[in-house]
Amino acid sequence: MKSERGITLTILVIYIIIFSVVIGLLASLSSYIYGNIKYINDDSVDVSEFNKFNVYFIEDVKSNSQVQIDSQVNSEGKNIVRIVFGDGDIYSFVKEEKSIYKNKQKIAKNIQNFTAVRNQTSDKLKTYIEVNITIGAKDEANYTKKIDYVLKYW
């Protein structure tokens, strides 16, 4: 008898079963990954928004010794927290827009909450601004920071 080296029906069935199992595993892995993608947070985006604000704000804090902070409602009915430095730079937090502006330029977005308070040390030599900032892309806060910025005192 002559030996023939071909694909038998048994080998073909085994190949189909193996490929079906592999395809099934890949499909379930893909489904698992795409199903859990909603749990990935965007904290890094929120931290970058704080860093953008921080870069501008530190530059002005270190070059000014006078600051005024006030809260107001503008003519459009928007709540605004304003920080006015001695050299004329104005930082504005518009609550309805969830944004911080330096003069007219938007420097940070997705700001859920922002407060600023002007304080002095007990010996009245240093003036500092206490800033509380809460950042989040959706209606939840992902990043909260309380920081004191000391104005120029020398």
C-alpha positions in Angstrom: 0.0 0.0 0.0 1.1 3.5 -0.8 1.4 6.1 2.0 -0.4 9.3 1.2 0.5 12.4 3.1 -2.7 14.5 3.0 -5.1 16.2 5.4 -7.5 13.8 6.8 -10.9 14.6 8.0 -9.8 14.1 11.6 -6.9 16.6 11.3 -9.2 19.1 9.6 -11.7 18.9 12.5 -8.9 19.3 15.1 -7.6 22.4 13.2 -11.0 24.0 13.2 -11.5 23.3 16.9 -8.1 24.8 17.8 -8.7 27.9 15.6 -12.2 28.3 17.1 -10.8 28.2 20.6 -8.1 30.8 19.7 -10.6 33.1 18.1 -12.9 32.8 21.1 -10.1 33.7 23.5 -9.1 36.7 21.5 -12.8 37.8 21.3 -13.3 37.5 25.0 -10.0 39.3 25.7 -11.0 42.1 23.4 -14.5 42.4 24.9 -12.9 42.5 28.4 -10.6 45.4 27.4 -13.2 47.5 25.6 -15.7 46.8 28.4 -13.4 48.2 31.1 -12.1 51.2 29.1 -14.7 53.4 30.9 -12.7 52.9 34.1 -9.7 54.7 32.8 -9.5 58.0 34.5 -8.1 61.2 33.1 -6.2 62.4 36.2 -3.2 63.3 34.0 -5.3 65.7 32.0 -6.6 67.3 35.3 -3.1 67.6 36.7 -1.9 69.3 33.5 -4.7 71.9 33.8 -3.4 72.7 37.3 0.2 72.9 36.0 -0.8 75.4 33.3 -2.5 77.6 35.9 0.4 77.1 38.3 3.1 78.2 35.8 1.4 81.5 35.0 0.4 82.2 38.6 3.8 81.6 40.2 5.4 84.0 37.7 3.0 86.7 38.8 3.1 85.9 42.5 6.9 86.1 42.6 7.0 89.5 40.8 4.3 91.3 42.7 4.0 92.4 46.3 0.4 93.7 46.1 -2.8 91.7 45.4 -6.5 92.2 45.7 -9.0 89.3 45.7 -12.8 89.7 45.3 -15.8 87.8 44.3 -18.5 89.4 42.1 -21.4 88.7 39.7 -20.9 90.3 36.3 -23.6 91.9 34.1 -24.3 88.5 32.5 -25.0 86.9 35.9 -21.8 84.8 36.0 -20.0 84.3 39.3 -16.4 85.4 39.1 -13.5 85.2 41.5 -10.9 87.8 40.6 -7.3 88.1 41.7 -5.8 91.5 40.7 -2.0 91.9 41.0 -0.2 95.2 41.5 1.2 95.2 37.9 -2.3 94.9 36.4 -2.5 91.2 35.7 -5.9 89.8 36.5 -6.8 86.2 37.1 -10.5 85.3 36.8 -12.3 82.1 37.6 -15.7 82.0 35.9 -17.7 79.3 37.7 -20.3 78.8 35.0 -17.6 78.2 32.4 -15.4 76.2 34.8 -12.4 78.1 33.5 -9.6 80.3 34.7 -8.5 83.3 32.7 -5.3 85.4 32.8 -6.5 88.8 31.6 -8.5 87.6 28.5 -6.7 84.4 27.8 -8.1 81.0 29.0 -5.3 79.2 30.8 -7.2 76.3 32.6 -10.5 74.5 32.0 -12.5 71.8 33.8 -12.1 73.7 37.1 -14.9 72.4 39.4 -14.2 74.8 42.3 -11.7 77.6 42.9 -11.3 79.8 46.0 -8.5 82.3 46.8 -7.9 84.1 50.1 -5.4 86.8 50.8 -3.6 86.3 54.2 -0.6 87.6 56.1 1.8 86.0 58.5 1.5 86.9 62.2 4.5 89.3 62.0 2.8 90.9 58.9 6.0 90.6 56.9 4.7 88.2 54.3 1.5 88.2 52.3 0.3 85.0 50.8 -2.6 83.8 48.7 -4.3 80.5 49.8 -5.7 78.8 46.8 -8.0 75.8 46.8 -8.6 74.3 43.5 -10.7 71.2 42.4 -10.4 69.9 38.9 -12.4 67.2 37.1 -13.4 66.6 33.5 -16.9 65.4 34.2 -19.0 66.5 37.2 -16.7 64.6 39.6 -13.5 65.9 41.2 -10.4 64.0 40.2 -7.7 66.4 41.6 -7.9 68.7 44.6 -5.1 70.9 45.7 -4.7 73.5 48.5 -1.5 75.6 48.1 -0.2 78.8 49.6 1.6 81.3 47.2 3.9 83.8 49.0 4.1 87.2 47.3 7.3 89.0 46.8 8.4 90.5 50.2 12.0 91.6 49.7 
